[in-house]
């Protein structure tokens, strides 16, 4: 199976809720031999949150995308 097909399978699994976003990125990195790791010091820039824990708490409370 080609890399593109493997990543497409991951996208399908993520879309169906079979794998989490963390699992998706971890497996994608392995397939493509890349790293998408974001340093803790970069969280404010990428997420707008003060730290990874605040992001997780916000995500778990489901208020990031609620209107």
Secondary structure, 3 states (H helix, E strand, C coil): CCHHHHHHHHHHHHHCCCCCHHHHHHHHHHHHCCCCCCCHHHHHHHHCCCCHHHHHHHHHCCCCCCC
